[in-house]
Amino acid sequence: MSKPNLHIAIGILLHQGKVLVGWREASQHQGNKHEFPGGKVEDGETPAEACRREIYEEVGIGLNNWQAFDFIRHEYDDVVVNLHVFQAAVPDELLNEIQQPWTWYSRDQLLGLNFPKANKAMLKRLHWQHQIKISSDLSAVEQLNAQQLMYWRVEANQENLIALAACNINLLDKLIINIELWKQLNSIQQQNIGAIHLKQAQLMHLKPGDLKIGCRHIAACHDLISALHAQAIGCDAILLSPVLPTATHPDARPLGWEQFAQIAKQLDIPVFALGGMTPERLTDVQHHHGYGIAGARFL
């Protein structure tokens, strides 16, 4: 006898670095677990329409600017679920309309919550390490600690494709690579890469719906316009630079902490500070609404 095959629309709601989470009652399927809001796609509905409806019914707010986040198929012992996942930012003016018992959690806190197994991929994508090392040395990925990712900043050429093919596949989820290099990988490599990097020039040519669904994207931004655009098209995080003066780019005009904070506080996705950073600066970054630090020399 075949298992029921359900299509579920899930909404990931973001606000200033936090994610909205609820609790499934014991009587529900996969009960006594945390959950993201959502529900069954009804006959005649598209998954996006179901997501908007479910968020309005369960959470109490109406949102229109949704971005496709992922599609996940997971087989439990008793049912097959097809999760159509979308994400949206919640503006300040709607916060008071959110119904109980939905709660905001930081991305670090998500890892300590008890979610159904089908949500594992979502949690992995939502949580970011707080340090990004920038290097052209691929072997440096082997020395990363649990709080670090690495942006492998190299050209998309055959030599680097060969080097990446020889890399331990279990290390690929710690790597961030440029989109042009990512496009030349095989499907298995693409699925395991930690994040796709977009230069600002690449970012500004994209529109909502252009990003690869199910892949994590981080964009290089240097001003508020590019940062807001990155969020609007569905990027997961940004690298904002230069924050402070750097020896490697002495002619670049730094943003400074005040301008960095003005940009970061307007975003609901993680903002990594780049330029003049040291490990000790992480507290300063977070004090100015940032999430983490990135750099080539200090890590």
C-alpha positions in Angstrom: 0.0 0.0 0.0 1.5 3.4 -1.0 2.0 6.1 1.5 0.1 9.4 1.4 1.9 12.0 -0.7 1.4 15.5 0.7 2.4 18.9 -0.7 3.2 21.4 2.0 3.9 25.1 1.7 6.4 26.4 4.3 7.1 30.1 5.0 10.5 31.2 6.5 9.9 34.6 8.0 12.9 36.8 8.7 13.4 40.0 10.7 16.7 41.6 11.6 18.7 38.4 11.8 16.0 36.3 13.5 13.6 33.6 12.2 10.0 32.9 13.2 9.4 29.5 14.8 6.4 27.7 16.4 5.6 24.5 18.2 3.7 21.4 16.9 1.2 20.0 19.4 1.6 16.3 20.4 -1.6 15.4 18.4 -0.1 16.6 15.1 2.1 14.6 12.7 5.7 15.0 14.0 4.2 16.5 17.2 6.2 17.9 20.1 8.6 19.5 17.7 9.4 23.0 16.6 8.2 24.1 13.2 8.2 26.8 10.6 4.7 28.1 9.7 2.9 26.5 6.8 0.4 23.9 5.8 -1.1 21.7 3.1 -1.4 23.0 -0.5 -5.2 22.8 -1.2 -6.7 21.7 -4.6 -6.5 24.6 -7.1 -3.8 26.4 -5.2 -0.2 27.0 -6.2 2.4 26.4 -3.5 3.1 30.2 -3.4 -0.7 30.9 -2.9 -0.9 28.3 -0.2 2.1 29.8 1.6 0.5 33.3 1.6 -2.8 31.9 2.9 -1.2 29.7 5.6 0.9 32.6 6.9 -2.1 34.8 7.1 -4.2 32.1 8.8 -1.5 30.8 11.2 0.7 33.8 11.9 -1.8 36.6 11.3 0.1 38.7 8.7 -0.3 39.2 5.0 2.9 39.3 2.9 3.3 39.4 -0.8 7.0 39.6 -1.5 8.0 35.9 -1.2 11.1 34.3 -2.7 11.3 30.6 -3.5 13.8 29.1 -1.0 13.9 25.4 -1.6 12.0 22.2 -2.5 12.5 19.2 -0.2 11.1 15.7 -0.6 11.3 13.6 2.5 9.9 10.2 3.2 8.8 9.3 6.7 7.6 5.9 7.8 4.0 6.8 7.3 3.9 9.6 4.7 5.9 11.3 2.0 6.1 15.1 2.3 6.9 17.5 -0.5 8.0 20.8 1.1 7.7 23.9 -1.1 9.7 26.5 0.9 9.5 30.3 0.6 11.1 33.1 2.5 10.0 36.7 3.2 11.1 39.6 5.4 8.6 40.9 8.0 8.5 44.7 8.2 8.5 46.5 11.6 4.9 47.6 11.2 3.6 44.0 11.1 5.4 42.7 14.2 2.6 43.5 16.6 0.1 41.5 14.4 2.0 38.2 14.8 -0.2 35.8 16.7 1.0 33.7 19.7 2.8 31.4 20.3 5.1 32.1 17.4 8.6 33.2 18.6 11.6 34.8 17.0 14.9 32.9 17.3 18.4 33.8 16.3 20.1 31.7 13.7 22.4 30.2 16.3 19.5 29.2 18.5 17.8 27.3 15.6 20.5 24.5 16.0 19.3 23.8 19.5 15.6 23.4 18.6 13.9 20.1 17.9 12.6 20.2 14.3 11.3 17.3 12.1 13.9 15.5 10.1 12.5 17.0 6.8 13.7 20.4 8.0 17.3 19.5 8.3 18.4 21.1 5.0 16.5 24.3 5.8 18.3 24.6 9.2 21.7 24.0 7.7 21.1 26.7 5.1 19.7 29.2 7.6 22.6 28.9 10.1 25.8 30.7 9.1 29.2 30.5 10.8 30.4 33.9 12.1 33.8 34.0 10.3 34.6 33.8 6.6 38.2 33.3 5.6 39.1 34.6 2.1 41.9 32.7 0.5 43.2 31.5 -2.9 44.7 28.5 -1.2 42.2 25.6 -1.4 44.2 23.6 1.2 43.3 26.2 3.8 39.8 24.8 4.0 41.3 21.8 5.9 42.3 24.1 8.8 38.9 25.8 9.3 37.3 25.5 12.7 33.6 25.0 13.4 32.9 28.8 13.4 34.5 29.4 9.9 33.7 29.1 6.2 36.1 30.0 3.4 35.6 32.0 0.3 37.9 30.5 -2.3 38.6 33.6 -4.3 40.0 32.3 -7.6 39.3 32.5 -11.3 36.8 30.0 -13.0 39.4 28.1 -15.0 40.3 24.5 -15.8 43.1 24.4 -13.3 40.8 25.4 -10.4 38.1 23.0 -11.5 40.7 20.1 -11.4 41.8 21.2 -7.9 38.2 21.3 -6.7 37.5 17.9 -8.1 40.3 16.5 -6.0 39.0 18.2 -2.8 37.4 16.0 -0.1 33.7 16.2 -0.9 33.0 16.4 2.9 34.8 19.8 2.9 32.8 21.4 0.1 30.0 22.6 2.4 32.7 24.9 4.1 33.5 26.5 0.7 32.1 29.6 -0.9 32.9 30.0 -4.6 32.1 32.5 -7.3 29.0 31.7 -9.4 31.0 31.4 -12.7 33.1 28.6 -11.1 30.0 27.0 -9.6 28.3 26.8 -13.0 31.1 24.6 -14.3 30.8 22.0 -11.5 28.9 18.7 -11.8 25.6 18.4 -10.0 27.0 16.5 -7.0 29.6 19.2 -6.4 27.1 22.0 -6.9 24.7 20.4 -4.3 27.5 20.2 -1.7 29.1 23.6 -2.1 28.5 25.8 1.0 27.5 29.0 -0.8 27.6 30.7 -4.2 29.3 34.1 -4.2 28.1 37.0 -6.4 30.2 40.0 -7.1 28.3 43.3 -6.9 28.3 43.7 -10.7 26.9 40.2 -11.1 24.3 40.8 -8.4 22.9 44.0 -9.9 22.1 42.2 -13.2 19.8 39.7 -11.4 16.1 40.0 -10.5 13.8 38.0 -8.3 13.5 34.4 -9.5 16.9 34.3 -11.1 18.7 32.6 -8.2 19.1 28.8 -8.2 16.4 27.4 -5.8 17.9 25.4 -3.0 21.3 27.0 -3.1 22.7 29.5 -0.6 23.9 32.8 -2.1 26.1 35.5 -0.6 26.6 38.8 -2.4 29.4 41.3 -2.2 27.9 44.8 -1.6 29.4 48.2 -1.1 26.4 50.4 -0.5 22.7 50.4 0.6 21.3 50.0 -2.9 23.2 46.8 -3.6 22.5 45.4 -0.1 18.7 45.9 -0.4 18.8 44.5 -3.9 20.6 41.4 -2.7 17.9 40.8 -0.1 15.1 41.5 -2.5 16.2 38.9 -5.0 16.6 36.2 -2.3 20.3 36.2 -1.3 21.0 34.5 2.0 23.7 36.9 3.2 25.9 39.8 2.1 29.6 40.8 2.5 29.6 44.5 3.1 32.9 46.3 2.5 35.2 48.1 3.1 34.2 48.8 6.7 37.6 50.1 7.9 40.8 51.1 6.0 42.8 48.2 4.7 46.4 47.8 3.6 45.3 45.7 0.5 42.9 48.4 -0.8 44.4 51.8 0.5 42.5 53.8 -2.1 39.1 52.4 -1.2 36.9 54.8 0.9 35.8 52.9 4.0 32.2 53.0 5.1 33.0 53.4 8.8 30.9 51.9 11.7 28.1 54.5 11.5 27.4 53.8 7.8 27.9 50.1 8.2 25.2 50.1 11.0 22.8 52.2 8.9 22.9 49.6 6.1 23.0 46.5 8.3 20.0 47.5 10.4 17.8 47.8 7.3 18.5 44.1 6.3 16.9 40.9 7.6 19.7 38.6 6.3 23.2 38.2 7.8 25.7 41.0 7.1 29.4 40.1 7.2 31.8 43.0 7.7 34.8 43.0 5.4 37.8 45.3 5.5 40.1 45.9 8.4 38.6 43.1 10.5 40.2 41.1 13.3 38.7 38.4 15.4 38.3 40.9 18.2 36.1 43.0 15.9 33.2 40.5 15.9 31.7 42.1 19.0 31.9 45.5 17.3 30.2 44.1 14.2 27.4 42.6 16.1 27.0 45.8 18.2 26.5 47.6 14.8 23.8 45.2 13.6 26.1 42.9 11.7 26.3 39.1 11.9 30.0 38.1 11.3 33.4 39.1 10.0 35.3 38.2 6.8 38.9 38.7 5.9 42.0 37.3 4.2 44.8 38.1 6.6 43.4 37.6 10.2 42.0 34.1 10.0 
